[in-house]
Amino acid sequence: MSVEWNDEGRGRLVELLKRDSLRLGQFTLASGRSSHYYIDGRKVTLGAEGVRLIARGMLHTLKDHPEIAAVGGLTMGADPIVGASLAIAPEVGLGSLRGFLVRKQAKGHGTGNLVEGPLEPGSTVAIVDDVATTGGSSLQAVDAVEAMGCKVAVVIAVLDRLEGAAENFAARGLAFKSLLTIRDLGVEPLARD
């Protein structure tokens, strides 16, 4: 499988994240912790060039996992990544790849789905997200698909903030990969308590 993900593409993704997503200052994170920087991943995942680079990186990472039948994650971080990955998957021999999205809470009407899309129970999947801090969003998606009887082969983030996600995934027995880390953007991660 040949995917156009190389040092040039990686470098360009770093440029886009630094230019469009990285903000320096004082920010309160979802966890309540303070941070000297903030990454708004959707500033890049919702741009044509950025999401295409990310999709290439994701599919390149999936080449080590031929057993994966579907990619997905918690809405909203995963939405554009899933769509772009599916759009170019046939170009790299993954035309049967499927996608899914995990709602933050089950739908209150119709079928009451928590997981949307053509995901079959028993499938082996990859969970994707834009930014991993502690991994909470991805773990929520893992729980939802495991409840369906699916197996998670790997969790892949565009950017790892290096603040505990890898350790939290490892504690659950989950493989974790990221296309980049916060250090690639020239920023030191927060000191961990």
N, C-alpha and C positions, 0 to 999 in steps of 0.2 A: 504494500500500500504506500503510495507516495502522497504526502501532504506537504503543501508549501508552508512549512513552519521551520524557520531557520533563524540564525542569529540576526539577520536583517529584519525579519518580521517581529522577532522578540524585541529588538531595539526600537522599532517603530511603535510597538505597543507601549513600551516604557515611555516614549516621548508623548504619546497621546494621554496616558494616565497622568503624567506630570503636568501637562498643559491643561487638561480639561477636568480631571477628577480630584487631584490633590489640592487640599486647602490647608494652609498653616495658620495657627492661632490657637485659641482655647475653645474646645468643643466638649459637650457632654454626650457620651455614647449611650446607646440603648441600655447597656448594662448599668448606667449611672456613673460610670467612671469618667474622669476627665482625661482629655487627650490633647497633645500639642499639634495634632494633625487630624484631618478627616479625609476619607476617600469616598467620593460619590461615584460608585461604579457605573451607574446608569448614564452618566455623562459620556461614557465611552461605549457601553454596551448598546446604547440606543443611537449610535452613529454608524453609518454604513461601513466605513473603513475599520473602525475599532471592533465591531462585532464580527466582521469577516476574519480579522486577524485572530480574534478569540476563538472562533469556531475552528479555524485551522489548528490552533494550539490544542483545543479540546480533542479533535479527531486524531491528531498526532499522538496524544496521550492514550487514546483508546486503542491504538494499534497493538499495544501490549496486552489487551484484554479482548480477544476475539469472541469470548463467550457473552459479551454484553449485547443485549437485545434492545435496550431502551436507555435514553438519557432524560433526566428531569431533575426537578428540585422545587424548592419552596417559591411560590409566587411572591414577589415580583423580581427578585434578583436573578432567578433562573430563566424567566420567560424569554428574553431576547437571545440568550445563549442557546437555549433549546431550539428555538426557531431557526437561528442561523446555522447551527450544527446540522439540523435535519436538511436544510436547503442545500448544503454543499456535500452532504454525506454520499450521495450517488456518484459524485465526481471522484471519490476515493474508494469506490468499491463497497460502500456501506449502504446501498440502496434499501435494504430491509430494516435499517435502524428506525426505531419509533421513539416518540417523545411522550412525556407526561408532565403535568404540573400538579403540585400539592398545594391545596388551599390552606390558609391559616386556620380555618375552621370548616367543618363539613357544611355543605350547601344545605340551607334550611328548607328547600323545596325540591320537587322532582325526585330524583334518585338519592338525594342526600350525599352525593359523592364528596369525599375528601381528596381523592386522587382523580384528576381528569385526564382523559386521553386513552389511547388504545393499549394500555398496559395490562398484560395477562398475568394472573396469579402464577407464581413459580418462575417468572422471568428473572434473569440476572441483569442488573442495572448499574448505571453510574449516576451519582448525584452530583449536580453542578451548581455553582454559585458564583457571584461576582467577587465578593470579599469575604474572607474567613477571619474572624477575630477569635472567638472561643469555639466556633463551630455550631452554635445553638440552632441557627436556621437550618443548616444541613442535617443536623441530628433530628430535627422535627420531621424533615422529609424522609430520613432513614426510617424513623418509627412508623410513618404512614405506609411506606411500601413494604416494610417487613410485616406489618399487620395484614397485608394482602397475600403474604406468603412469598414475596420476592426476596432475592438475595442481592445485597449491595456488594459489588466487586471493588469499587473505588469511589472516593469522593474527590472531586476536582474543583479547585477554586481558581479564579483568574489571579487573585492576589491574596497572599497570606500575610496578615499583619504581624505574625510571629508572637501571638499573645495567648497561646494555649490550644488552638484548634487541633494541631497535630497530636498533642498529648491526649486530648479528649477523644479524638477518633481512635487512636491507638488503644485507649482504655476500653473501647467498644469492639476492638478487633477489626477495625476498618482501615484499609489502605487509604492514604491521603497523598495527593499531589497538587502542586500549584504551578501555574505558568510562570508566576513571578512572586517575589516577596517584597515587603516594604523597603528592604535595603536596596533592592534594584532601583528604587525611586530616589535613593540618596537620603532616606530618612531612617533614623534609628527607632526600633520598636519601643513601646512603653515598657518601663520596668515592671516586672510582674511581682505581685505581693507574695 
